[in-house]
């Protein structure tokens, strides 16, 4: 298994043709999804 740093991951994605602005949008969307998911999981455990 290979471990990549976040910079290496971004570099590889850019090599695949993914633009930095698309990466930023993805990170924002994933961050929102992850926050909602944690809130829902916290509600289930209360």
N, CA, C, O and CB atoms as a CASP TS submission, in Angstrom:
PFRMAT TS
TARGET T0000
AUTHOR 0000-0000-0000
METHOD Language model
MODEL 1
PARENT N/A
ATOM      1  N   UNK     1       0.843  -1.179   0.000  1.00  0.00           N
ATOM      2  CA  UNK     1       0.000   0.000   0.000  1.00  0.00           C
ATOM      3  C   UNK     1       0.883   1.235   0.000  1.00  0.00           C
ATOM      4  O   UNK     1       1.891   1.293   0.704  1.00  0.00           O
ATOM      5  CB  UNK     1      -0.956   0.002   1.214  1.00  0.00           C
ATOM      6  N   UNK     2       0.498   2.216  -0.791  1.00  0.00           N
ATOM      7  CA  UNK     2       1.267   3.447  -0.900  1.00  0.00           C
ATOM      8  C   UNK     2       0.547   4.551  -0.138  1.00  0.00           C
ATOM      9  O   UNK     2      -0.670   4.701  -0.248  1.00  0.00           O
ATOM     10  CB  UNK     2       1.477   3.845  -2.386  1.00  0.00           C
ATOM     11  N   UNK     3       1.298   5.312   0.627  1.00  0.00           N
ATOM     12  CA  UNK     3       0.735   6.436   1.352  1.00  0.00           C
ATOM     13  C   UNK     3       1.201   7.735   0.687  1.00  0.00           C
ATOM     14  O   UNK     3       2.392   7.942   0.457  1.00  0.00           O
ATOM     15  CB  UNK     3       1.150   6.394   2.855  1.00  0.00           C
ATOM     16  N   UNK     4       0.246   8.589   0.388  1.00  0.00           N
ATOM     17  CA  UNK     4       0.569   9.870  -0.235  1.00  0.00           C
ATOM     18  C   UNK     4       0.214  11.011   0.698  1.00  0.00           C
ATOM     19  O   UNK     4      -0.763  10.936   1.442  1.00  0.00           O
ATOM     20  CB  UNK     4      -0.166  10.028  -1.573  1.00  0.00           C
ATOM     21  N   UNK     5       1.008  12.060   0.655  1.00  0.00           N
ATOM     22  CA  UNK     5       0.659  13.263   1.408  1.00  0.00           C
ATOM     23  C   UNK     5      -0.453  13.985   0.668  1.00  0.00           C
ATOM     24  O   UNK     5      -0.718  13.689  -0.497  1.00  0.00           O
ATOM     25  CB  UNK     5       1.898  14.193   1.602  1.00  0.00           C
ATOM     26  N   UNK     6      -1.100  14.919   1.325  1.00  0.00           N
ATOM     27  CA  UNK     6      -2.188  15.650   0.665  1.00  0.00           C
ATOM     28  C   UNK     6      -1.677  16.418  -0.547  1.00  0.00           C
ATOM     29  O   UNK     6      -2.396  16.533  -1.540  1.00  0.00           O
ATOM     30  CB  UNK     6      -2.860  16.614   1.651  1.00  0.00           C
ATOM     31  N   UNK     7      -0.458  16.946  -0.494  1.00  0.00           N
ATOM     32  CA  UNK     7       0.110  17.654  -1.652  1.00  0.00           C
ATOM     33  C   UNK     7       0.324  16.697  -2.823  1.00  0.00           C
ATOM     34  O   UNK     7       0.077  17.048  -3.976  1.00  0.00           O
ATOM     35  CB  UNK     7       1.447  18.332  -1.272  1.00  0.00           C
ATOM     36  N   UNK     8       0.781  15.496  -2.517  1.00  0.00           N
ATOM     37  CA  UNK     8       0.997  14.501  -3.566  1.00  0.00           C
ATOM     38  C   UNK     8      -0.333  14.084  -4.210  1.00  0.00           C
ATOM     39  O   UNK     8      -0.414  13.874  -5.420  1.00  0.00           O
ATOM     40  CB  UNK     8       1.722  13.267  -2.991  1.00  0.00           C
ATOM     41  N   UNK     9      -1.357  13.971  -3.383  1.00  0.00           N
ATOM     42  CA  UNK     9      -2.681  13.627  -3.910  1.00  0.00           C
ATOM     43  C   UNK     9      -3.165  14.724  -4.849  1.00  0.00           C
ATOM     44  O   UNK     9      -3.665  14.438  -5.937  1.00  0.00           O
ATOM     45  CB  UNK     9      -3.697  13.414  -2.758  1.00  0.00           C
ATOM     46  N   UNK    10      -3.017  15.976  -4.432  1.00  0.00           N
ATOM     47  CA  UNK    10      -3.430  17.095  -5.285  1.00  0.00           C
ATOM     48  C   UNK    10      -2.638  17.113  -6.584  1.00  0.00           C
ATOM     49  O   UNK    10      -3.198  17.369  -7.650  1.00  0.00           O
ATOM     50  CB  UNK    10      -3.254  18.426  -4.545  1.00  0.00           C
ATOM     51  N   UNK    11      -1.350  16.845  -6.503  1.00  0.00           N
ATOM     52  CA  UNK    11      -0.519  16.794  -7.707  1.00  0.00           C
ATOM     53  C   UNK    11      -1.007  15.708  -8.668  1.00  0.00           C
ATOM     54  O   UNK    11      -1.089  15.934  -9.876  1.00  0.00           O
ATOM     55  CB  UNK    11       0.949  16.543  -7.331  1.00  0.00           C
ATOM     56  N   UNK    12      -1.327  14.543  -8.134  1.00  0.00           N
ATOM     57  CA  UNK    12      -1.799  13.441  -8.971  1.00  0.00           C
ATOM     58  C   UNK    12      -3.148  13.762  -9.603  1.00  0.00           C
ATOM     59  O   UNK    12      -3.379  13.439 -10.768  1.00  0.00           O
ATOM     60  CB  UNK    12      -1.900  12.157  -8.151  1.00  0.00           C
ATOM     61  N   UNK    13      -4.030  14.388  -8.852  1.00  0.00           N
ATOM     62  CA  UNK    13      -5.331  14.771  -9.403  1.00  0.00           C
ATOM     63  C   UNK    13      -5.169  15.796 -10.518  1.00  0.00           C
ATOM     64  O   UNK    13      -5.881  15.745 -11.521  1.00  0.00           O
ATOM     65  CB  UNK    13      -6.239  15.332  -8.299  1.00  0.00           C
ATOM     66  N   UNK    14      -4.232  16.728 -10.345  1.00  0.00           N
ATOM     67  CA  UNK    14      -3.988  17.721 -11.385  1.00  0.00           C
ATOM     68  C   UNK    14      -3.420  17.062 -12.635  1.00  0.00           C
ATOM     69  O   UNK    14      -3.724  17.485 -13.750  1.00  0.00           O
ATOM     70  CB  UNK    14      -3.034  18.808 -10.878  1.00  0.00           C
ATOM     71  N   UNK    15      -2.605  16.038 -12.463  1.00  0.00           N
ATOM     72  CA  UNK    15      -2.079  15.297 -13.615  1.00  0.00           C
ATOM     73  C   UNK    15      -3.207  14.632 -14.397  1.00  0.00           C
ATOM     74  O   UNK    15      -3.106  14.440 -15.608  1.00  0.00           O
ATOM     75  CB  UNK    15      -1.063  14.241 -13.156  1.00  0.00           C
ATOM     76  N   UNK    16      -4.280  14.283 -13.692  1.00  0.00           N
ATOM     77  CA  UNK    16      -5.431  13.666 -14.338  1.00  0.00           C
ATOM     78  C   UNK    16      -6.337  14.698 -15.011  1.00  0.00           C
ATOM     79  O   UNK    16      -7.337  14.342 -15.635  1.00  0.00           O
ATOM     80  CB  UNK    16      -6.225  12.868 -13.324  1.00  0.00           C
ATOM     81  N   UNK    17      -5.982  15.966 -14.881  1.00  0.00           N
ATOM     82  CA  UNK    17      -6.745  17.016 -15.549  1.00  0.00           C
ATOM     83  C   UNK    17      -7.787  17.700 -14.692  1.00  0.00           C
ATOM     84  O   UNK    17      -8.601  18.473 -15.198  1.00  0.00           O
ATOM     85  CB  UNK    17      -7.405  16.457 -16.726  1.00  0.00           C
ATOM     86  N   UNK    18      -7.769  17.424 -13.403  1.00  0.00           N
ATOM     87  CA  UNK    18      -8.723  18.061 -12.506  1.00  0.00           C
ATOM     88  C   UNK    18      -8.152  19.423 -12.103  1.00  0.00           C
ATOM     89  O   UNK    18      -7.027  19.519 -11.611  1.00  0.00           O
ATOM     90  CB  UNK    18      -9.011  17.164 -11.246  1.00  0.00           C
ATOM     91  N   UNK    19      -8.936  20.452 -12.318  1.00  0.00           N
ATOM     92  CA  UNK    19      -8.482  21.825 -12.061  1.00  0.00           C
ATOM     93  C   UNK    19      -8.527  22.143 -10.563  1.00  0.00           C
ATOM     94  O   UNK    19      -9.361  21.606  -9.833  1.00  0.00           O
ATOM     95  CB  UNK    19      -9.351  22.837 -12.846  1.00  0.00           C
ATOM     96  N   UNK    20      -7.624  23.020 -10.112  1.00  0.00           N
ATOM     97  CA  UNK    20      -7.617  23.392  -8.691  1.00  0.00           C
ATOM     98  C   UNK    20      -8.970  23.922  -8.205  1.00  0.00           C
ATOM     99  O   UNK    20      -9.369  23.643  -7.075  1.00  0.00           O
ATOM    100  CB  UNK    20      -6.547  24.439  -8.441  1.00  0.00           C
ATOM    101  N   UNK    21      -9.674  24.679  -9.039  1.00  0.00           N
ATOM    102  CA  UNK    21     -10.977  25.206  -8.615  1.00  0.00           C
ATOM    103  C   UNK    21     -11.978  24.075  -8.386  1.00  0.00           C
ATOM    104  O   UNK    21     -12.817  24.155  -7.490  1.00  0.00           O
ATOM    105  CB  UNK    21     -11.526  26.191  -9.663  1.00  0.00           C
ATOM    106  N   UNK    22     -11.885  23.011  -9.209  1.00  0.00           N
ATOM    107  CA  UNK    22     -12.752  21.843  -9.010  1.00  0.00           C
ATOM    108  C   UNK    22     -12.392  21.135  -7.711  1.00  0.00           C
ATOM    109  O   UNK    22     -13.271  20.645  -7.002  1.00  0.00           O
ATOM    110  CB  UNK    22     -12.635  20.864 -10.203  1.00  0.00           C
ATOM    111  N   UNK    23     -11.108  21.083  -7.400  1.00  0.00           N
ATOM    112  CA  UNK    23     -10.673  20.446  -6.154  1.00  0.00           C
ATOM    113  C   UNK    23     -11.202  21.211  -4.948  1.00  0.00           C
ATOM    114  O   UNK    23     -11.667  20.614  -3.977  1.00  0.00           O
ATOM    115  CB  UNK    23      -9.136  20.362  -6.096  1.00  0.00           C
ATOM    116  N   UNK    24     -11.126  22.525  -5.019  1.00  0.00           N
ATOM    117  CA  UNK    24     -11.607  23.356  -3.912  1.00  0.00           C
ATOM    118  C   UNK    24     -13.105  23.142  -3.720  1.00  0.00           C
ATOM    119  O   UNK    24     -13.571  22.993  -2.590  1.00  0.00           O
ATOM    120  CB  UNK    24     -11.301  24.856  -4.174  1.00  0.00           C
ATOM    121  N   UNK    25     -13.861  23.127  -4.819  1.00  0.00           N
ATOM    122  CA  UNK    25     -15.308  22.908  -4.731  1.00  0.00           C
ATOM    123  C   UNK    25     -15.614  21.540  -4.129  1.00  0.00           C
ATOM    124  O   UNK    25     -16.521  21.403  -3.309  1.00  0.00           O
ATOM    125  CB  UNK    25     -15.959  23.032  -6.121  1.00  0.00           C
ATOM    126  N   UNK    26     -14.852  20.532  -4.541  1.00  0.00           N
ATOM    127  CA  UNK    26     -15.052  19.186  -3.992  1.00  0.00           C
ATOM    128  C   UNK    26     -14.785  19.180  -2.491  1.00  0.00           C
ATOM    129  O   UNK    26     -15.559  18.601  -1.729  1.00  0.00           O
ATOM    130  CB  UNK    26     -14.133  18.164  -4.701  1.00  0.00           C
ATOM    131  N   UNK    27     -13.715  19.808  -2.064  1.00  0.00           N
ATOM    132  CA  UNK    27     -13.373  19.839  -0.634  1.00  0.00           C
ATOM    133  C   UNK    27     -14.472  20.537   0.160  1.00  0.00           C
ATOM    134  O   UNK    27     -14.836  20.078   1.243  1.00  0.00           O
ATOM    135  CB  UNK    27     -12.018  20.552  -0.410  1.00  0.00           C
ATOM    136  N   UNK    28     -14.997  21.629  -0.358  1.00  0.00           N
ATOM    137  CA  UNK    28     -16.081  22.347   0.317  1.00  0.00           C
ATOM    138  C   UNK    28     -17.319  21.459   0.440  1.00  0.00           C
ATOM    139  O   UNK    28     -17.927  21.375   1.507  1.00  0.00           O
ATOM    140  CB  UNK    28     -16.428  23.644  -0.443  1.00  0.00           C
ATOM    141  N   UNK    29     -17.685  20.800  -0.658  1.00  0.00           N
ATOM    142  CA  UNK    29     -18.866  19.937  -0.642  1.00  0.00           C
ATOM    143  C   UNK    29     -18.671  18.744   0.286  1.00  0.00           C
ATOM    144  O   UNK    29     -19.584  18.383   1.028  1.00  0.00           O
ATOM    145  CB  UNK    29     -19.186  19.451  -2.054  1.00  0.00           C
ATOM    146  N   UNK    30     -17.497  18.131   0.254  1.00  0.00           N
ATOM    147  CA  UNK    30     -17.246  16.981   1.117  1.00  0.00           C
ATOM    148  C   UNK    30     -17.237  17.402   2.583  1.00  0.00           C
ATOM    149  O   UNK    30     -17.728  16.674   3.446  1.00  0.00           O
ATOM    150  CB  UNK    30     -15.914  16.310   0.746  1.00  0.00           C
ATOM    151  N   UNK    31     -16.686  18.560   2.859  1.00  0.00           N
ATOM    152  CA  UNK    31     -16.640  19.060   4.221  1.00  0.00           C
ATOM    153  C   UNK    31     -18.053  19.263   4.769  1.00  0.00           C
ATOM    154  O   UNK    31     -18.336  18.915   5.915  1.00  0.00           O
ATOM    155  CB  UNK    31     -15.848  20.371   4.281  1.00  0.00           C
ATOM    156  N   UNK    32     -18.931  19.823   3.949  1.00  0.00           N
ATOM    157  CA  UNK    32     -20.326  20.014   4.356  1.00  0.00           C
ATOM    158  C   UNK    32     -20.996  18.665   4.596  1.00  0.00           C
ATOM    159  O   UNK    32     -21.690  18.487   5.596  1.00  0.00           O
ATOM    160  CB  UNK    32     -21.103  20.816   3.286  1.00  0.00           C
ATOM    161  N   UNK    33     -20.792  17.715   3.689  1.00  0.00           N
ATOM    162  CA  UNK    33     -21.367  16.372   3.830  1.00  0.00           C
ATOM    163  C   UNK    33     -20.868  15.711   5.115  1.00  0.00           C
ATOM    164  O   UNK    33     -21.658  15.142   5.868  1.00  0.00           O
ATOM    165  CB  UNK    33     -21.011  15.494   2.603  1.00  0.00           C
ATOM    166  N   UNK    34     -19.573  15.784   5.367  1.00  0.00           N
ATOM    167  CA  UNK    34     -18.986  15.144   6.534  1.00  0.00           C
ATOM    168  C   UNK    34     -19.530  15.756   7.820  1.00  0.00           C
ATOM    169  O   UNK    34     -19.787  15.037   8.785  1.00  0.00           O
ATOM    170  CB  UNK    34     -17.464  15.260   6.494  1.00  0.00           C
ATOM    171  N   UNK    35     -19.706  17.070   7.844  1.00  0.00           N
ATOM    172  CA  UNK    35     -20.255  17.751   9.020  1.00  0.00           C
ATOM    173  C   UNK    35     -21.671  17.276   9.295  1.00  0.00           C
ATOM    174  O   UNK    35     -22.015  16.966  10.436  1.00  0.00           O
ATOM    175  CB  UNK    35     -20.236  19.279   8.826  1.00  0.00           C
ATOM    176  N   UNK    36     -22.496  17.217   8.250  1.00  0.00           N
ATOM    177  CA  UNK    36     -23.884  16.758   8.414  1.00  0.00           C
ATOM    178  C   UNK    36     -23.914  15.313   8.878  1.00  0.00           C
ATOM    179  O   UNK    36     -24.707  14.955   9.749  1.00  0.00           O
ATOM    180  CB  UNK    36     -24.670  16.905   7.095  1.00  0.00           C
ATOM    181  N   UNK    37     -23.054  14.480   8.303  1.00  0.00           N
ATOM    182  CA  UNK    37     -23.018  13.061   8.672  1.00  0.00           C
ATOM    183  C   UNK    37     -22.666  12.904  10.150  1.00  0.00           C
ATOM    184  O   UNK    37     -23.271  12.086  10.843  1.00  0.00           O
ATOM    185  CB  UNK    37     -21.999  12.296   7.796  1.00  0.00           C
ATOM    186  N   UNK    38     -21.696  13.678  10.640  1.00  0.00           N
ATOM    187  CA  UNK    38     -21.312  13.592  12.046  1.00  0.00           C
ATOM    188  C   UNK    38     -22.425  14.075  12.955  1.00  0.00           C
ATOM    189  O   UNK    38     -22.649  13.503  14.022  1.00  0.00           O
ATOM    190  CB  UNK    38     -20.050  14.397  12.302  1.00  0.00           C
ATOM    191  N   UNK    39     -23.129  15.126  12.541  1.00  0.00           N
ATOM    192  CA  UNK    39     -24.241  15.624  13.350  1.00  0.00           C
ATOM    193  C   UNK    39     -25.312  14.549  13.465  1.00  0.00           C
ATOM    194  O   UNK    39     -25.841  14.315  14.552  1.00  0.00           O
ATOM    195  CB  UNK    39     -24.833  16.918  12.738  1.00  0.00           C
ATOM    196  N   UNK    40     -25.636  13.889  12.348  1.00  0.00           N
ATOM    197  CA  UNK    40     -26.657  12.832  12.366  1.00  0.00           C
ATOM    198  C   UNK    40     -26.211  11.644  13.208  1.00  0.00           C
ATOM    199  O   UNK    40     -27.019  11.062  13.932  1.00  0.00           O
ATOM    200  CB  UNK    40     -26.972  12.368  10.938  1.00  0.00           C
ATOM    201  N   UNK    41     -24.938  11.279  13.121  1.00  0.00           N
ATOM    202  CA  UNK    41     -24.436  10.167  13.937  1.00  0.00           C
ATOM    203  C   UNK    41     -24.466  10.525  15.416  1.00  0.00           C
ATOM    204  O   UNK    41     -24.780   9.681  16.255  1.00  0.00           O
ATOM    205  CB  UNK    41     -23.006   9.789  13.515  1.00  0.00           C
ATOM    206  N   UNK    42     -24.139  11.783  15.738  1.00  0.00           N
ATOM    207  CA  UNK    42     -24.196  12.228  17.123  1.00  0.00           C
ATOM    208  C   UNK    42     -25.618  12.176  17.647  1.00  0.00           C
ATOM    209  O   UNK    42     -25.830  11.817  18.806  1.00  0.00           O
ATOM    210  CB  UNK    42     -23.639  13.639  17.255  1.00  0.00           C
ATOM    211  N   UNK    43     -26.610  12.530  16.812  1.00  0.00           N
ATOM    212  CA  UNK    43     -28.012  12.479  17.202  1.00  0.00           C
ATOM    213  C   UNK    43     -28.447  11.047  17.505  1.00  0.00           C
ATOM    214  O   UNK    43     -29.247  10.811  18.411  1.00  0.00           O
ATOM    215  CB  UNK    43     -28.890  13.075  16.103  1.00  0.00           C
ATOM    216  N   UNK    44     -27.911  10.092  16.738  1.00  0.00           N
ATOM    217  CA  UNK    44     -28.282   8.697  16.933  1.00  0.00           C
ATOM    218  C   UNK    44     -27.727   8.126  18.247  1.00  0.00           C
ATOM    219  O   UNK    44     -28.321   7.229  18.844  1.00  0.00           O
ATOM    220  CB  UNK    44     -27.790   7.866  15.758  1.00  0.00           C
ATOM    221  N   UNK    45     -26.599   8.653  18.677  1.00  0.00           N
ATOM    222  CA  UNK    45     -25.949   8.111  19.881  1.00  0.00           C
ATOM    223  C   UNK    45     -26.433   8.790  21.155  1.00  0.00           C
ATOM    224  O   UNK    45     -26.131   8.323  22.254  1.00  0.00           O
ATOM    225  CB  UNK    45     -24.438   8.258  19.772  1.00  0.00           C
ATOM    226  N   UNK    46     -27.175   9.876  21.029  1.00  0.00           N
ATOM    227  CA  UNK    46     -27.684  10.576  22.230  1.00  0.00           C
ATOM    228  C   UNK    46     -28.899   9.900  22.796  1.00  0.00           C
ATOM    229  O   UNK    46     -29.448  10.356  23.798  1.00  0.00           O
ATOM    230  CB  UNK    46     -28.020  12.021  21.909  1.00  0.00           C
TER
END
